[in-house]
Amino acid sequence: MSGAMIAVHRRAFVGSLAGVALTGPAVAEDASFTVRRVATPRHTTAYLDTGPADGPPMIFVHGWPELSLVWRAQMEHFAVAGWRCIAPDMRGYGGSSTPKATSAYAIRELVADIIELHDALGGAPAVWVGHDWGSPVVSALAARHPERCRGAVLISLPYFPRGFALANLTPLVDRSLYPVDQYPDGQWDYFRFYQTHFDQAARDYEADIPATLASILKPGSPADVGKPSPTARVTANGGRYGAAHRAPPTLPGASMIPQADFDTWTAAFRKTGFGPADAWYLNDAANIAYAEGAPDRGRLHQPILFLNGAWDGICDITRSRLGEPMHQACADLTVVDLPGGHWLPLERQAEVNAAIDRWRSAKLGM
């Protein structure tokens, strides 16, 4: 698809899906969390807050297609241990504002959002935890604002010091599994599809939002190891769900997501649609330029923990070169493999908490 056609898709998004800024948080207050908001002239962030107000801050940054609620098990665990746990609905999600322009979803803007949140919390150095797209946001903050970051936990998606962008991902694809003539973008073909078929991707997801979320947020399986990921054939299939253009009927995994949280998740996406979340994938050039401006070529000097899903068909670092840039760019890196797929904060709640506990005790003395 030509650049002109992509521009048309983006203008359609600007004029339709993203014209809403939610007036309330995505989560009803319950015994576990307090819902708060930070509003500045440029952005409004809704966030969950739990744990002692004077505890050291631990800030959780979600990815696609998640909400602050993805961190429920981690926040409840670390709040009991004395941490003040904060989890925002990121830009374009839930109770936070949804800017109209797709360029508003570049990493530069996402980092600015969490800096505003951090300032509102007092600005004390925090432990930052990111999953999926939250990982590039957290690592960019750690690289550019090290004084704000005591240490960082990156889950599922490793650190790319030159920017999380297709140009930096495809050279690392395992070509024994993804021959270039069949899979030019390897497992990242879905990333390309957002850039070439933006409107369709959002429409297909929105055709049945509960089924979409349930079909995406599924545990991994060891049976998937060594096989091409379905994400490598999105373009060839005409979309994630092929000719049906909608997710098949799928029930949410009760072991991963409490039904009340799943219902809140569904309601949030019914309000925002998927366009704002998908727009995070449309800013490769800006994200590369932003990464190139980081001091010391983006090298991270803080303690970094990476939690790898051993059955993650897209992001596993043990059977490809995907982890090489992170290993080269981190002065103090700990890697822990967990028996799960991509959604580790949901799939392996106890193991994620235990791994962070061991790391913080050993590396941070906390």
Backbone torsions as a table, in degrees:
resi	resn	phi	psi	omega
1	MET	NA	138.6	-176.3
2	SER	-73.6	161.4	176.3
3	GLY	-60.3	-35.2	179.3
4	ALA	-62.6	-39.8	179.8
5	MET	-68.7	-39.1	176.5
6	ILE	-60.7	-40.8	179.4
7	ALA	-61.1	-37.8	177.2
8	VAL	-62.2	-44.0	177.8
9	HIS	-59.0	-41.4	-177.8
10	ARG	-67.3	-39.3	178.0
11	ARG	-64.5	-36.9	177.9
12	ALA	-62.8	-39.7	178.1
13	PHE	-62.3	-44.9	-179.0
14	VAL	-58.8	-36.9	-174.8
15	GLY	-85.8	-8.0	-174.5
16	SER	-128.2	-80.1	-169.1
17	LEU	-59.9	-37.8	-166.8
18	ALA	-95.5	13.4	-177.3
19	GLY	-81.8	16.5	-175.2
20	VAL	-120.3	134.8	170.1
21	ALA	-119.1	114.9	-172.3
22	LEU	-64.7	146.9	-177.0
23	THR	-96.3	-8.0	-179.5
24	GLY	-140.3	162.1	178.9
25	PRO	-67.8	161.3	-177.2
26	ALA	-80.2	-10.9	-171.2
27	VAL	-123.7	129.5	173.2
28	ALA	-72.5	137.5	-179.5
29	GLU	-61.5	136.6	176.4
30	ASP	-135.4	-171.5	-175.5
31	ALA	-66.4	-21.0	-175.6
32	SER	-85.8	-35.0	-169.5
33	PHE	-132.9	151.9	164.8
34	THR	-106.3	135.2	177.6
35	VAL	-93.6	127.2	179.4
36	ARG	-130.6	170.7	179.5
37	ARG	-139.7	143.9	171.1
38	VAL	-119.4	121.0	-179.8
39	ALA	-118.8	128.6	174.3
40	THR	-127.0	171.4	178.6
41	PRO	-59.4	-22.5	-175.6
42	ARG	-101.4	-19.3	-172.5
43	HIS	-167.3	153.6	171.7
44	THR	-122.7	128.9	178.6
45	THR	-116.4	125.7	168.5
46	ALA	-94.0	138.9	-177.4
47	TYR	-147.1	157.6	174.8
48	LEU	-96.1	143.1	-175.8
49	ASP	-136.7	127.9	176.3
50	THR	-152.3	160.7	-177.8
51	GLY	96.3	172.1	-177.2
52	PRO	-63.6	135.2	-177.3
53	ALA	-61.9	-26.7	-179.2
54	ASP	-98.9	9.7	178.8
55	GLY	-76.4	160.5	175.5
56	PRO	-63.1	139.9	-175.1
57	PRO	-78.6	137.7	169.6
58	MET	-127.1	119.3	-171.1
59	ILE	-115.5	125.8	-172.8
60	PHE	-107.1	126.7	-175.1
61	VAL	-119.2	116.2	-175.5
62	HIS	-83.6	171.2	178.0
63	GLY	-120.0	-150.2	-176.1
64	TRP	-96.9	139.9	-14.1
65	PRO	-101.5	77.6	-167.3
66	GLU	-110.1	-175.4	172.7
67	LEU	-140.5	173.0	173.8
68	SER	-52.4	-30.3	-177.1
69	LEU	-64.0	-16.6	179.0
70	VAL	-60.7	-19.9	-175.7
71	TRP	-96.9	12.0	-174.6
72	ARG	-50.9	-52.1	-174.6
73	ALA	-64.1	-38.4	-179.8
74	GLN	-70.8	-42.3	-178.7
75	MET	-65.1	-42.6	179.3
76	GLU	-63.8	-39.4	-179.2
77	HIS	-65.9	-50.0	-174.1
78	PHE	-77.8	-24.3	173.3
79	ALA	-63.6	-41.3	177.5
80	VAL	-62.5	-32.0	-179.9
81	ALA	-80.3	-0.1	174.0
82	GLY	105.4	4.6	179.2
83	TRP	-88.6	146.2	167.7
84	ARG	-85.9	114.9	-172.5
85	CYS	-104.9	127.4	-176.0
86	ILE	-126.0	133.4	176.3
87	ALA	-139.1	110.6	177.2
88	PRO	-82.0	151.6	156.7
89	ASP	-75.8	118.5	-176.1
90	MET	-72.8	165.1	-179.0
91	ARG	-50.1	127.2	-179.3
92	GLY	92.2	-1.3	-175.0
93	TYR	-124.3	147.0	165.9
94	GLY	53.1	-125.4	-175.2
95	GLY	-88.9	2.2	179.1
96	SER	-90.7	163.8	-175.3
97	SER	-71.5	154.8	-176.3
98	THR	-123.5	90.7	-179.4
99	PRO	-58.9	158.8	-175.7
100	LYS	-81.0	-43.4	-173.5
101	ALA	-75.7	134.8	177.7
102	THR	-63.3	-27.5	177.7
103	SER	-65.2	-17.2	178.9
104	ALA	-72.1	-4.9	-178.1
105	TYR	-105.9	20.6	174.0
106	ALA	-73.0	156.8	-178.5
107	ILE	-56.0	-37.8	179.6
108	ARG	-53.8	-44.1	-178.6
109	GLU	-71.7	-37.9	-179.4
110	LEU	-66.0	-39.2	176.4
111	VAL	-66.0	-41.2	177.6
112	ALA	-59.9	-36.8	178.2
113	ASP	-61.3	-47.3	-176.2
114	ILE	-75.9	-22.0	172.3
115	ILE	-68.1	-42.5	176.8
116	GLU	-61.2	-41.9	176.3
117	LEU	-62.2	-46.8	-179.3
118	HIS	-60.2	-42.8	176.9
119	ASP	-59.7	-42.0	179.6
120	ALA	-64.9	-25.9	178.1
121	LEU	-84.9	-4.2	179.1
122	GLY	113.1	-16.2	173.7
123	GLY	78.0	10.3	178.0
124	ALA	-65.8	142.9	178.9
125	PRO	-51.4	133.8	-172.9
126	ALA	-120.1	161.0	163.1
127	VAL	-91.3	124.9	-177.4
128	TRP	-107.6	136.4	-178.1
129	VAL	-127.0	124.1	-178.7
130	GLY	-128.2	141.6	175.7
131	HIS	-122.7	142.0	177.2
132	ASP	54.8	-128.8	179.5
133	TRP	-59.6	-22.1	175.5
134	GLY	-62.9	-25.6	179.3
135	SER	-65.7	-49.3	175.5
136	PRO	-60.6	-33.1	178.8
137	VAL	-67.8	-48.2	-179.7
138	VAL	-63.2	-44.5	-177.9
139	SER	-67.8	-33.5	175.8
140	ALA	-65.6	-40.8	176.0
141	LEU	-63.0	-43.4	-179.5
142	ALA	-62.4	-36.5	-179.0
143	ALA	-73.4	-39.9	-173.8
144	ARG	-93.4	-23.4	-176.1
145	HIS	-134.6	63.2	-174.6
146	PRO	-61.2	-24.8	179.4
147	GLU	-66.5	-18.0	179.8
148	ARG	-91.0	-9.2	-169.0
149	CYS	-122.5	109.8	175.5
150	ARG	-72.9	-34.9	178.6
151	GLY	-176.4	164.1	-176.3
152	ALA	-137.4	144.4	175.0
153	VAL	-114.5	120.4	178.4
154	LEU	-110.0	126.5	-174.4
155	ILE	-118.0	126.2	173.9
156	SER	77.3	-46.9	-177.7
157	LEU	-107.0	117.4	-177.7
158	PRO	-71.9	173.8	-178.4
159	TYR	-83.5	133.7	175.4
160	PHE	-119.9	98.0	-173.8
161	PRO	-62.3	-21.7	177.8
162	ARG	-91.5	2.9	177.1
163	GLY	111.6	139.8	176.4
164	PHE	-81.3	95.0	-174.7
165	ALA	-152.4	154.0	-175.4
166	LEU	-55.1	-39.0	-178.0
167	ALA	-61.8	-25.1	179.4
168	ASN	-96.9	-7.7	-178.6
169	LEU	-97.4	-43.9	-173.3
170	THR	-63.9	-30.8	176.4
171	PRO	-65.8	-15.3	-177.2
172	LEU	-98.9	0.1	-178.7
173	VAL	-64.7	140.9	175.9
174	ASP	-75.7	101.8	-174.3
175	ARG	-77.1	-9.6	171.7
176	SER	-73.3	-27.3	177.8
177	LEU	-95.6	-31.3	-177.0
178	TYR	-125.4	79.5	177.7
179	PRO	-55.3	137.8	-171.4
180	VAL	-63.5	-29.3	-179.5
181	ASP	-71.7	-26.2	178.5
182	GLN	-95.4	-34.8	-173.7
183	TYR	-132.9	74.5	-175.5
184	PRO	-57.7	-31.8	178.8
185	ASP	-105.8	9.3	-180.0
186	GLY	56.7	-141.3	-179.7
187	GLN	-69.2	-7.1	-177.1
188	TRP	-93.0	13.0	179.2
189	ASP	-57.8	-33.7	178.8
190	TYR	-61.7	-35.0	177.5
191	PHE	-61.1	-46.9	177.7
192	ARG	-60.8	-38.2	-176.6
193	PHE	-62.3	-37.1	176.4
194	TYR	-60.1	-36.2	-176.1
195	GLN	-77.6	-25.8	-176.9
196	THR	-104.6	-21.1	-177.3
197	HIS	-137.4	51.8	-170.3
198	PHE	-59.1	-51.7	-177.2
199	ASP	-62.1	-43.1	-178.5
200	GLN	-62.4	-42.7	-178.9
201	ALA	-56.3	-46.0	179.9
202	ALA	-65.9	-43.4	-179.8
203	ARG	-60.9	-42.9	-179.1
204	ASP	-62.1	-42.6	178.1
205	TYR	-64.2	-38.5	-173.6
206	GLU	-80.1	-8.8	-179.7
207	ALA	-62.6	-33.3	176.8
208	ASP	-153.8	87.7	-170.9
209	ILE	-63.1	-43.9	177.1
210	PRO	-60.0	-41.9	179.3
211	ALA	-67.3	-37.5	177.2
212	THR	-59.2	-52.6	-177.9
213	LEU	-62.5	-41.9	-179.4
214	ALA	-66.3	-34.2	-179.3
215	SER	-74.3	-26.2	-179.1
216	ILE	-86.9	-45.2	-173.2
217	LEU	-87.2	70.2	-177.9
218	LYS	-120.1	150.0	177.5
219	PRO	-68.6	154.9	176.4
220	GLY	-79.5	173.3	-179.5
221	SER	-142.8	140.6	176.0
222	PRO	-63.3	-19.7	178.3
223	ALA	-66.3	-17.9	-178.8
224	ASP	-83.2	-13.7	-174.4
225	VAL	-66.6	135.0	177.5
226	GLY	83.3	2.6	178.6
227	LYS	-111.7	147.9	176.0
228	PRO	-58.9	137.4	177.9
229	SER	-69.8	143.3	174.4
230	PRO	-57.3	-22.9	179.8
231	THR	-67.1	-13.3	179.9
232	ALA	-79.6	-10.3	-175.3
233	ARG	-124.3	23.8	179.9
234	VAL	-62.7	-46.6	-179.8
235	THR	-64.5	-46.5	-179.3
236	ALA	-61.2	-32.5	-178.5
237	ASN	-85.4	-4.9	-179.0
238	GLY	80.3	21.1	179.6
239	GLY	133.4	167.2	-178.5
240	ARG	-57.9	-35.7	-176.6
241	TYR	-109.9	17.0	174.8
242	GLY	62.4	-146.8	-174.3
243	ALA	-66.4	-21.7	179.8
244	ALA	-68.1	-30.4	-179.5
245	HIS	57.1	30.4	174.9
246	ARG	-162.6	152.5	179.9
247	ALA	-67.3	145.2	174.5
248	PRO	-68.3	155.5	177.4
249	PRO	-54.7	122.2	-175.3
250	THR	-142.1	135.5	177.3
251	LEU	-93.6	143.7	178.6
252	PRO	-65.7	149.1	177.5
253	GLY	-75.5	107.3	-176.1
254	ALA	-62.3	-28.1	-179.7
255	SER	-73.2	-17.6	-177.6
256	MET	-100.3	-42.0	-171.7
257	ILE	-131.4	119.5	173.1
258	PRO	-57.3	144.0	-175.5
259	GLN	-56.9	-39.8	-179.9
260	ALA	-62.7	-39.1	177.7
261	ASP	-67.8	-40.3	179.0
262	PHE	-62.5	-39.7	178.9
263	ASP	-64.3	-40.0	176.9
264	THR	-64.3	-42.1	177.8
265	TRP	-57.6	-48.3	-179.1
266	THR	-62.2	-45.3	-179.6
267	ALA	-61.7	-37.7	-179.8
268	ALA	-63.6	-43.3	-179.4
269	PHE	-74.6	-24.2	173.4
270	ARG	-65.9	-29.8	178.7
271	LYS	-80.4	-44.1	-174.6
272	THR	-90.7	-23.6	-165.7
273	GLY	69.5	-178.0	179.9
274	PHE	-96.5	-9.1	-178.0
275	GLY	-55.9	-50.2	180.0
276	PRO	-60.4	-41.9	178.9
277	ALA	-65.2	-42.4	-179.5
278	ASP	-67.4	-26.0	-177.7
279	ALA	-64.2	-18.1	176.2
280	TRP	-59.0	-24.2	-176.6
281	TYR	-85.7	1.1	-169.7
282	LEU	-104.4	14.0	-170.5
283	ASN	-126.7	40.1	-176.3
284	ASP	-57.1	-49.9	-176.0
285	ALA	-61.2	-44.9	179.2
286	ALA	-65.0	-38.5	-178.4
287	ASN	-70.1	-36.0	175.8
288	ILE	-66.0	-44.2	179.7
289	ALA	-62.6	-39.7	179.2
290	TYR	-65.5	-42.9	179.4
291	ALA	-63.3	-38.2	-178.7
292	GLU	-66.0	-20.0	179.1
293	GLY	-86.4	-0.5	-179.5
294	ALA	-72.3	144.5	178.1
295	PRO	-64.6	153.2	176.1
296	ASP	53.9	36.2	178.6
297	ARG	54.8	31.5	176.4
298	GLY	78.5	11.5	-180.0
299	ARG	-65.8	134.5	179.3
300	LEU	-99.6	125.4	-178.0
301	HIS	-103.4	-12.9	177.2
302	GLN	-74.6	161.4	170.2
303	PRO	-62.5	131.4	-179.4
304	ILE	-124.4	132.5	173.0
305	LEU	-112.0	127.3	173.1
306	PHE	-113.3	125.5	177.0
307	LEU	-103.5	116.1	-174.6
308	ASN	-103.9	130.4	174.0
309	GLY	-84.1	112.7	-175.4
310	ALA	-63.0	-21.0	-179.5
311	TRP	-109.1	16.3	-178.7
312	ASP	-78.2	109.8	-175.3
313	GLY	-72.5	-11.6	-179.7
314	ILE	-104.9	-46.9	-165.6
315	CYS	-112.8	-0.8	179.6
316	ASP	-55.1	134.1	-176.3
317	ILE	-100.6	0.4	-174.3
318	THR	-88.9	-18.4	-177.4
319	ARG	-118.8	18.1	177.0
320	SER	-153.4	-177.9	179.0
321	ARG	-90.5	11.5	-171.3
322	LEU	-60.6	-29.5	-178.1
323	GLY	-87.3	-4.3	-175.0
324	GLU	-59.4	-48.1	-179.6
325	PRO	-59.6	-37.9	179.1
326	MET	-65.0	-45.5	179.2
327	HIS	-59.1	-38.2	-178.2
328	GLN	-75.1	-24.6	-171.9
329	ALA	-101.0	-4.8	-176.0
330	CYS	-112.3	124.4	-179.2
331	ALA	-76.1	-25.7	-175.9
332	ASP	-141.9	82.3	-173.7
333	LEU	-110.4	132.1	171.3
334	THR	-117.0	129.8	178.8
335	VAL	-116.4	130.5	177.6
336	VAL	-125.9	124.0	175.2
337	ASP	-88.5	133.5	177.4
338	LEU	-121.4	145.2	-178.4
339	PRO	-78.3	80.6	-178.6
340	GLY	-162.0	178.6	178.0
341	GLY	-93.9	-136.0	-172.9
342	HIS	-84.7	-24.8	-169.3
343	TRP	-100.1	54.3	-172.4
344	LEU	-57.5	-39.1	179.3
345	PRO	-59.8	-24.6	176.7
346	LEU	-95.4	-43.2	-174.6
347	GLU	-70.2	-42.8	-170.4
348	ARG	-127.3	60.8	-173.0
349	GLN	-60.3	-50.9	-177.0
350	ALA	-65.6	-40.1	-178.5
351	GLU	-68.4	-38.7	176.5
352	VAL	-62.0	-46.7	-179.7
353	ASN	-61.8	-43.1	-178.6
354	ALA	-65.8	-40.2	179.8
355	ALA	-64.3	-41.7	178.2
356	ILE	-66.6	-39.7	178.2
357	ASP	-59.3	-46.9	-179.7
358	ARG	-62.5	-43.5	-178.4
359	TRP	-65.5	-46.9	-177.8
360	ARG	-64.7	-34.8	178.3
361	SER	-68.5	-42.9	-176.5
362	ALA	-76.0	-38.8	-172.5
363	LYS	-98.6	-30.5	-175.7
364	LEU	-110.7	-12.1	-178.3
365	GLY	63.6	32.3	-175.5
366	MET	-127.0	NA	NA
